[in-house]
Amino acid sequence: MTVTCKAAVLRSIGLPEPYAESRPLAIEEITLDPPGPTEVLVKVMGAGLCHSDLSVINGKRGRDVPMVMGHEGAGEVVEVGSAVTDIGTGDHVAFQFSVSCGRCRSCLSGRPNICDAAPAARSKGELISGGRRIRDAEGNRLRHQAGVSCFAEYAVVHRGSVVVIDDDLPMTEAAVFGCAVMTGVGAVINTARVSPGESVAIFGLGGVGLSGVMGAKVSGAETIIAVDLEATKLERARILGATHCFDARDPELVEKIKELTSGGVDHAIELAGAVPAMKSAYAVTARGGRVVTAGLSPIGAEFAFEHGELVSNEKSICGSYMGSCVPVRDIPRFIKLYRSGALPVDQLLDGVIGLEDINEGFDRLASGHALRQILAPNG
């Protein structure tokens, strides 16, 4: 069925803060085409405000507009395409932002998070099944963000962009599993493969970084070091399992961490999306240790290191996209850990807002005063 609903549309990139005044996100009436054969229509019940969204709004990560924003969320399926047989109406689902084709080299090697076909669709603002399903009030096609666009009352997405979840899990909690939790926990468990007794330093304590702290605790790390600029985030990290916390501005940061860990950490995980954090992460990594980064710096930012030092100390540097996750495997697994009490994901949540408050919500995120605000577009 064709659906007309409200959505947050980004038409101009790089407008000045505060966003409560410049209002980069306009609440508009949009029309969604019916889902195609391999697609589903979802009533959005919760969507997280993420730094990845903010980096599009402020222009640090280039994207073409106009675009309906939102890539992290959860909802209820209200219609399925003719070729979708494993999802039904009424199912609850979490969105995931890196749909896969299932046939390329990366997918066939068990790494659907870096599907070779997905970036082309994402760059065009299309679904991986081809084309766009969103029109504005004048009938003009709008772009999808990461194939999701869940800052709206409804979304049409490819079947691969959703994972079925427990019906009794609150949507405001389920919303964060498809980005913050997958990326942060996955970077520790899947990419770094932290083992019991090892030492870990997490740089950047947003929703992704604090998920990394929780992931390190679940992994059995003995020493969990949290690094950030904000004292409130450092305190939250301590509550979630960090054994030591450091201010990123401390001029003796590297020396203090090396002294604490007898020469450096086994794993340094950069989740801030900032080159200075990456430099510190590399500097505190022990000989034979690993640097993992899942942060996305502004386009064009470069990280440099001394080649000989990398070799002589046998360090390794590894990127982690979407926490190296297989969403259909990892989202249910992380939800089980949450429900057991091992991943207290609810500690990331800063409250629920409506569509009319979304610009103010991004002001709070940009100021560092919020971790994960959940948009409830349907009230």
One Martini backbone bead per residue (centre of mass of N, CA, C, O) as a GRO file, in nm:
protein
  379
    1MET     BB    1   0.101   0.033   0.015
    2THR     BB    2   0.035   0.362   0.028
    3VAL     BB    3   0.218   0.614   0.221
    4THR     BB    4   0.140   0.883   0.442
    5CYS     BB    5   0.386   1.091   0.613
    6LYS     BB    6   0.623   1.169   0.849
    7ALA     BB    7   0.947   1.351   0.818
    8ALA     BB    8   1.302   1.387   0.823
    9VAL     BB    9   1.447   1.642   0.621
   10LEU     BB   10   1.745   1.684   0.433
   11ARG     BB   11   1.855   1.983   0.238
   12SER     BB   12   2.094   2.102   0.423
   13ILE     BB   13   2.442   2.138   0.457
   14GLY     BB   14   2.608   2.307   0.721
   15LEU     BB   15   2.453   2.430   0.926
   16PRO     BB   16   2.433   2.612   1.196
   17GLU     BB   17   2.475   2.649   1.513
   18PRO     BB   18   2.191   2.603   1.630
   19TYR     BB   19   1.942   2.378   1.524
   20ALA     BB   20   1.696   2.520   1.652
   21GLU     BB   21   1.742   2.758   1.433
   22SER     BB   22   1.833   2.635   1.145
   23ARG     BB   23   1.689   2.369   1.073
   24PRO     BB   24   1.785   2.107   0.887
   25LEU     BB   25   1.526   1.959   0.988
   26ALA     BB   26   1.236   1.878   0.815
   27ILE     BB   27   0.893   1.848   0.864
   28GLU     BB   28   0.740   1.621   0.641
   29GLU     BB   29   0.548   1.517   0.380
   30ILE     BB   30   0.531   1.179   0.275
   31THR     BB   31   0.571   0.922   0.018
   32LEU     BB   32   0.522   0.570  -0.001
   33ASP     BB   33   0.584   0.314  -0.164
   34PRO     BB   34   0.536   0.015  -0.223
   35PRO     BB   35   0.662  -0.273  -0.172
   36GLY     BB   36   0.859  -0.474  -0.308
   37PRO     BB   37   0.930  -0.804  -0.335
   38THR     BB   38   1.208  -0.745  -0.129
   39GLU     BB   39   1.017  -0.580   0.070
   40VAL     BB   40   0.934  -0.354   0.350
   41LEU     BB   41   0.692  -0.230   0.579
   42VAL     BB   42   0.755   0.008   0.848
   43LYS     BB   43   0.675   0.085   1.171
   44VAL     BB   44   0.810   0.333   1.354
   45MET     BB   45   0.918   0.315   1.718
   46GLY     BB   46   1.241   0.364   1.688
   47ALA     BB   47   1.520   0.616   1.694
   48GLY     BB   48   1.853   0.691   1.673
   49LEU     BB   49   2.078   0.941   1.768
   50CYS     BB   50   2.366   0.982   1.568
   51HIS     BB   51   2.684   1.071   1.467
   52SER     BB   52   2.637   0.988   1.172
   53ASP     BB   53   2.415   1.193   1.130
   54LEU     BB   54   2.573   1.448   1.216
   55SER     BB   55   2.796   1.419   0.987
   56VAL     BB   56   2.586   1.497   0.769
   57ILE     BB   57   2.470   1.765   0.871
   58ASN     BB   58   2.775   1.906   0.902
   59GLY     BB   59   2.964   1.770   0.649
   60LYS     BB   60   3.187   1.546   0.725
   61ARG     BB   61   2.988   1.355   0.560
   62GLY     BB   62   2.927   1.306   0.244
   63ARG     BB   63   2.604   1.397   0.102
   64ASP     BB   64   2.323   1.377  -0.071
   65VAL     BB   65   2.051   1.592  -0.148
   66PRO     BB   66   1.767   1.492  -0.046
   67MET     BB   67   1.697   1.339   0.288
   68VAL     BB   68   1.600   1.073   0.478
   69MET     BB   69   1.661   1.014   0.796
   70GLY     BB   70   1.801   0.733   0.935
   71HIS     BB   71   1.966   0.405   1.068
   72GLU     BB   72   1.848   0.365   1.370
   73GLY     BB   73   1.615   0.097   1.461
   74ALA     BB   74   1.254   0.023   1.513
   75GLY     BB   75   0.972  -0.212   1.435
   76GLU     BB   76   0.670  -0.280   1.244
   77VAL     BB   77   0.533  -0.494   1.033
   78VAL     BB   78   0.279  -0.420   0.763
   79GLU     BB   79   0.444  -0.515   0.494
   80VAL     BB   80   0.504  -0.747   0.225
   81GLY     BB   81   0.656  -0.881  -0.021
   82SER     BB   82   0.615  -1.138  -0.252
   83ALA     BB   83   0.925  -1.262  -0.177
   84VAL     BB   84   0.852  -1.263   0.127
   85THR     BB   85   0.871  -1.551   0.371
   86ASP     BB   86   1.031  -1.478   0.671
   87ILE     BB   87   0.820  -1.239   0.697
   88GLY     BB   88   0.565  -1.077   0.893
   89THR     BB   89   0.306  -0.938   0.995
   90GLY     BB   90   0.396  -0.804   1.322
   91ASP     BB   91   0.679  -0.800   1.319
   92HIS     BB   92   0.973  -0.744   1.487
   93VAL     BB   93   1.232  -0.494   1.415
   94ALA     BB   94   1.567  -0.433   1.322
   95PHE     BB   95   1.778  -0.219   1.200
   96GLN     BB   96   2.028  -0.224   0.931
   97PHE     BB   97   2.291  -0.033   0.746
   98SER     BB   98   2.420  -0.309   0.583
   99VAL     BB   99   2.335  -0.434   0.323
  100SER     BB  100   2.321  -0.747   0.137
  101CYS     BB  101   2.355  -0.963  -0.149
  102GLY     BB  102   2.501  -1.272  -0.120
  103ARG     BB  103   2.730  -1.279  -0.393
  104CYS     BB  104   2.981  -1.164  -0.320
  105ARG     BB  105   3.288  -1.196  -0.194
  106SER     BB  106   3.222  -1.102   0.093
  107CYS     BB  107   2.969  -1.267   0.145
  108LEU     BB  108   3.101  -1.553   0.074
  109SER     BB  109   3.318  -1.498   0.326
  110GLY     BB  110   3.136  -1.384   0.579
  111ARG     BB  111   3.116  -1.041   0.500
  112PRO     BB  112   2.839  -0.849   0.484
  113ASN     BB  113   2.936  -0.564   0.597
  114ILE     BB  114   3.130  -0.557   0.309
  115CYS     BB  115   2.963  -0.529   0.074
  116ASP     BB  116   3.010  -0.450  -0.263
  117ALA     BB  117   2.708  -0.332  -0.333
  118ALA     BB  118   2.621  -0.122  -0.113
  119PRO     BB  119   2.772   0.154  -0.174
  120ALA     BB  120   2.624   0.227  -0.437
  121ALA     BB  121   2.342   0.260  -0.314
  122ARG     BB  122   2.417   0.463  -0.093
  123SER     BB  123   2.529   0.694  -0.282
  124LYS     BB  124   2.230   0.715  -0.429
  125GLY     BB  125   1.989   0.669  -0.222
  126GLU     BB  126   1.928   0.359  -0.236
  127LEU     BB  127   1.821   0.059  -0.279
  128ILE     BB  128   1.946  -0.256  -0.348
  129SER     BB  129   1.687  -0.306  -0.543
  130GLY     BB  130   1.633  -0.025  -0.652
  131GLY     BB  131   1.582   0.279  -0.594
  132ARG     BB  132   1.311   0.489  -0.482
  133ARG     BB  133   1.031   0.533  -0.223
  134ILE     BB  134   1.046   0.855  -0.199
  135ARG     BB  135   0.817   1.136  -0.160
  136ASP     BB  136   0.720   1.442  -0.182
  137ALA     BB  137   0.468   1.677  -0.209
  138GLU     BB  138   0.578   1.721  -0.528
  139GLY     BB  139   0.706   1.422  -0.621
  140ASN     BB  140   0.990   1.405  -0.526
  141ARG     BB  141   1.273   1.237  -0.491
  142LEU     BB  142   1.414   1.074  -0.213
  143ARG     BB  143   1.657   0.986  -0.006
  144HIS     BB  144   1.825   0.727   0.140
  145GLN     BB  145   1.955   0.625   0.448
  146ALA     BB  146   2.118   0.338   0.432
  147GLY     BB  147   1.832   0.205   0.347
  148VAL     BB  148   1.618   0.343   0.567
  149SER     BB  149   1.480   0.603   0.696
  150CYS     BB  150   1.371   0.634   1.036
  151PHE     BB  151   1.280   0.950   1.041
  152ALA     BB  152   0.981   0.808   1.053
  153GLU     BB  153   0.675   0.657   1.057
  154TYR     BB  154   0.782   0.523   0.786
  155ALA     BB  155   0.938   0.233   0.607
  156VAL     BB  156   1.114   0.136   0.314
  157VAL     BB  157   1.278  -0.184   0.288
  158HIS     BB  158   1.492  -0.413   0.270
  159ARG     BB  159   1.496  -0.719   0.400
  160GLY     BB  160   1.813  -0.693   0.485
  161SER     BB  161   1.749  -0.434   0.693
  162VAL     BB  162   1.625  -0.667   0.877
  163VAL     BB  163   1.564  -0.798   1.217
  164VAL     BB  164   1.429  -1.024   1.402
  165ILE     BB  165   1.256  -0.983   1.712
  166ASP     BB  166   1.137  -0.956   2.007
  167ASP     BB  167   0.814  -0.864   2.099
  168ASP     BB  168   0.893  -0.773   2.420
  169LEU     BB  169   1.083  -0.558   2.318
  170PRO     BB  170   1.147  -0.252   2.351
  171MET     BB  171   1.188  -0.023   2.100
  172THR     BB  172   1.376   0.183   2.252
  173GLU     BB  173   1.592  -0.050   2.285
  174ALA     BB  174   1.615  -0.188   2.002
  175ALA     BB  175   1.724   0.058   1.830
  176VAL     BB  176   2.052   0.023   1.914
  177PHE     BB  177   2.150  -0.256   1.781
  178GLY     BB  178   2.208  -0.162   1.464
  179CYS     BB  179   2.469   0.020   1.577
  180ALA     BB  180   2.597   0.078   1.855
  181VAL     BB  181   2.620  -0.220   1.943
  182MET     BB  182   2.742  -0.353   1.697
  183THR     BB  183   2.994  -0.171   1.675
  184GLY     BB  184   3.112  -0.183   1.967
  185VAL     BB  185   3.096  -0.483   2.039
  186GLY     BB  186   3.208  -0.593   1.771
  187ALA     BB  187   3.495  -0.465   1.785
  188VAL     BB  188   3.573  -0.648   2.029
  189ILE     BB  189   3.472  -0.942   1.949
  190ASN     BB  190   3.527  -0.961   1.630
  191THR     BB  191   3.785  -0.791   1.568
  192ALA     BB  192   3.973  -0.811   1.829
  193ARG     BB  193   3.930  -1.058   2.011
  194VAL     BB  194   3.891  -1.055   2.309
  195SER     BB  195   4.039  -1.185   2.600
  196PRO     BB  196   4.077  -1.315   2.883
  197GLY     BB  197   4.292  -1.084   3.069
  198GLU     BB  198   4.299  -0.848   2.898
  199SER     BB  199   4.375  -0.530   2.750
  200VAL     BB  200   4.173  -0.221   2.725
  201ALA     BB  201   4.121   0.067   2.506
  202ILE     BB  202   3.878   0.330   2.501
  203PHE     BB  203   3.805   0.569   2.241
  204GLY     BB  204   3.528   0.698   2.304
  205LEU     BB  205   3.190   0.775   2.474
  206GLY     BB  206   2.962   0.699   2.323
  207GLY     BB  207   2.745   0.470   2.227
  208VAL     BB  208   2.974   0.299   2.103
  209GLY     BB  209   3.192   0.314   2.327
  210LEU     BB  210   3.014   0.195   2.559
  211SER     BB  211   2.971  -0.068   2.410
  212GLY     BB  212   3.271  -0.141   2.421
  213VAL     BB  213   3.289  -0.166   2.724
  214MET     BB  214   3.083  -0.393   2.747
  215GLY     BB  215   3.235  -0.588   2.559
  216ALA     BB  216   3.489  -0.613   2.736
  217LYS     BB  217   3.348  -0.738   2.979
  218VAL     BB  218   3.227  -0.985   2.834
  219SER     BB  219   3.524  -1.087   2.740
  220GLY     BB  220   3.717  -1.058   3.015
  221ALA     BB  221   3.862  -0.816   3.073
  222GLU     BB  222   4.077  -0.683   3.311
  223THR     BB  223   4.152  -0.415   3.152
  224ILE     BB  224   3.950  -0.107   3.140
  225ILE     BB  225   3.993   0.172   2.932
  226ALA     BB  226   3.876   0.509   2.951
  227VAL     BB  227   3.840   0.771   2.688
  228ASP     BB  228   3.769   1.126   2.740
  229LEU     BB  229   3.634   1.461   2.770
  230GLU     BB  230   3.392   1.360   2.950
  231ALA     BB  231   3.302   1.309   3.275
  232THR     BB  232   3.023   1.171   3.243
  233LYS     BB  233   3.127   0.943   3.055
  234LEU     BB  234   3.334   0.825   3.247
  235GLU     BB  235   3.129   0.746   3.463
  236ARG     BB  236   2.963   0.558   3.285
  237ALA     BB  237   3.195   0.364   3.224
  238ARG     BB  238   3.237   0.267   3.514
  239ILE     BB  239   2.956   0.143   3.546
  240LEU     BB  240   3.004  -0.054   3.275
  241GLY     BB  241   3.340  -0.154   3.347
  242ALA     BB  242   3.552   0.038   3.400
  243THR     BB  243   3.872   0.053   3.569
  244HIS     BB  244   3.969   0.309   3.394
  245CYS     BB  245   4.005   0.675   3.375
  246PHE     BB  246   4.057   0.928   3.108
  247ASP     BB  247   4.164   1.227   3.000
  248ALA     BB  248   4.232   1.323   2.675
  249ARG     BB  249   4.396   1.602   2.773
  250ASP     BB  250   4.618   1.458   2.897
  251PRO     BB  251   4.962   1.493   2.852
  252GLU     BB  252   5.007   1.191   3.015
  253LEU     BB  253   4.841   0.960   2.895
  254VAL     BB  254   5.037   0.756   2.769
  255GLU     BB  255   5.219   0.710   3.017
  256LYS     BB  256   4.996   0.613   3.213
  257ILE     BB  257   4.903   0.366   3.050
  258LYS     BB  258   5.176   0.224   3.033
  259GLU     BB  259   5.219   0.199   3.338
  260LEU     BB  260   4.959   0.041   3.405
  261THR     BB  261   5.038  -0.192   3.156
  262SER     BB  262   5.339  -0.253   3.112
  263GLY     BB  263   5.358  -0.096   2.797
  264GLY     BB  264   5.055  -0.167   2.724
  265VAL     BB  265   4.798  -0.263   2.529
  266ASP     BB  266   4.642  -0.513   2.353
  267HIS     BB  267   4.388  -0.308   2.305
  268ALA     BB  268   4.298  -0.044   2.078
  269ILE     BB  269   3.985   0.147   2.064
  270GLU     BB  270   3.851   0.349   1.811
  271LEU     BB  271   3.529   0.556   1.867
  272ALA     BB  272   3.543   0.880   1.773
  273GLY     BB  273   3.644   0.996   1.493
  274ALA     BB  274   3.964   1.077   1.561
  275VAL     BB  275   4.291   1.132   1.511
  276PRO     BB  276   4.395   1.182   1.802
  277ALA     BB  277   4.279   0.914   1.908
  278MET     BB  278   4.442   0.732   1.716
  279LYS     BB  279   4.722   0.815   1.815
  280SER     BB  280   4.683   0.723   2.108
  281ALA     BB  281   4.615   0.430   2.049
  282TYR     BB  282   4.886   0.361   1.918
  283ALA     BB  283   5.075   0.453   2.159
  284VAL     BB  284   4.933   0.236   2.381
  285THR     BB  285   5.035  -0.001   2.225
  286ALA     BB  286   5.166  -0.288   2.240
  287ARG     BB  287   5.365  -0.517   2.170
  288GLY     BB  288   5.164  -0.703   1.954
  289GLY     BB  289   4.933  -0.525   1.918
  290ARG     BB  290   4.597  -0.376   1.870
  291VAL     BB  291   4.432  -0.166   1.633
  292VAL     BB  292   4.096  -0.043   1.649
  293THR     BB  293   3.865   0.105   1.402
  294ALA     BB  294   3.518   0.269   1.398
  295GLY     BB  295   3.580   0.548   1.328
  296LEU     BB  296   3.461   0.848   1.151
  297SER     BB  297   3.620   1.063   0.988
  298PRO     BB  298   3.667   1.307   0.809
  299ILE     BB  299   3.699   1.372   0.501
  300GLY     BB  300   4.060   1.338   0.449
  301ALA     BB  301   4.157   1.215   0.691
  302GLU     BB  302   4.480   1.139   0.845
  303PHE     BB  303   4.692   0.857   0.938
  304ALA     BB  304   5.014   0.840   1.095
  305PHE     BB  305   5.320   0.634   1.079
  306GLU     BB  306   5.593   0.452   1.165
  307HIS     BB  307   5.698   0.195   0.991
  308GLY     BB  308   5.927   0.066   1.164
  309GLU     BB  309   5.762   0.057   1.431
  310LEU     BB  310   5.547  -0.136   1.334
  311VAL     BB  311   5.745  -0.371   1.280
  312SER     BB  312   5.922  -0.394   1.545
  313ASN     BB  313   5.634  -0.419   1.722
  314GLU     BB  314   5.405  -0.577   1.584
  315LYS     BB  315   5.171  -0.421   1.492
  316SER     BB  316   4.814  -0.361   1.445
  317ILE     BB  317   4.576  -0.242   1.192
  318CYS     BB  318   4.209  -0.215   1.217
  319GLY     BB  319   3.919  -0.222   1.066
  320SER     BB  320   3.560  -0.150   1.167
  321TYR     BB  321   3.260  -0.252   1.020
  322MET     BB  322   2.996  -0.298   1.207
  323GLY     BB  323   3.168  -0.496   1.392
  324SER     BB  324   3.192  -0.745   1.205
  325CYS     BB  325   2.897  -0.817   1.141
  326VAL     BB  326   2.624  -1.052   1.154
  327PRO     BB  327   2.318  -0.954   1.204
  328VAL     BB  328   2.148  -1.228   1.225
  329ARG     BB  329   2.346  -1.317   1.460
  330ASP     BB  330   2.415  -1.060   1.657
  331ILE     BB  331   2.157  -0.925   1.749
  332PRO     BB  332   2.034  -1.166   1.908
  333ARG     BB  333   2.284  -1.206   2.088
  334PHE     BB  334   2.283  -0.921   2.221
  335ILE     BB  335   1.998  -0.940   2.336
  336LYS     BB  336   2.057  -1.176   2.527
  337LEU     BB  337   2.270  -1.024   2.691
  338TYR     BB  338   2.080  -0.805   2.787
  339ARG     BB  339   1.863  -0.993   2.926
  340SER     BB  340   2.093  -1.111   3.129
  341GLY     BB  341   2.282  -0.834   3.205
  342ALA     BB  342   2.560  -0.808   3.033
  343LEU     BB  343   2.407  -0.571   2.848
  344PRO     BB  344   2.334  -0.244   2.958
  345VAL     BB  345   2.185  -0.064   2.721
  346ASP     BB  346   1.990   0.130   2.880
  347GLN     BB  347   2.235   0.325   2.974
  348LEU     BB  348   2.230   0.497   2.694
  349LEU     BB  349   1.965   0.635   2.758
  350ASP     BB  350   1.804   0.985   2.731
  351GLY     BB  351   1.534   0.947   2.589
  352VAL     BB  352   1.229   1.077   2.446
  353ILE     BB  353   1.132   1.193   2.119
  354GLY     BB  354   1.006   1.399   1.879
  355LEU     BB  355   1.005   1.531   1.570
  356GLU     BB  356   0.992   1.836   1.677
  357ASP     BB  357   1.284   1.771   1.850
  358ILE     BB  358   1.535   1.695   1.663
  359ASN     BB  359   1.720   1.945   1.655
  360GLU     BB  360   1.766   1.960   1.960
  361GLY     BB  361   1.890   1.677   1.978
  362PHE     BB  362   2.149   1.751   1.807
  363ASP     BB  363   2.254   1.955   2.006
  364ARG     BB  364   2.304   1.758   2.239
  365LEU     BB  365   2.497   1.575   2.082
  366ALA     BB  366   2.712   1.795   1.998
  367SER     BB  367   2.773   1.879   2.311
  368GLY     BB  368   2.781   1.591   2.486
  369HIS     BB  369   2.484   1.556   2.653
  370ALA     BB  370   2.448   1.288   2.474
  371LEU     BB  371   2.393   0.963   2.358
  372ARG     BB  372   2.074   0.828   2.341
  373GLN     BB  373   1.823   0.931   2.155
  374ILE     BB  374   1.472   0.861   2.111
  375LEU     BB  375   1.274   0.833   1.842
  376ALA     BB  376   0.903   0.882   1.830
  377PRO     BB  377   0.712   0.916   1.550
  378ASN     BB  378   0.434   0.766   1.685
  379GLY     BB  379   0.446   0.832   2.014
   0.00000   0.00000   0.00000
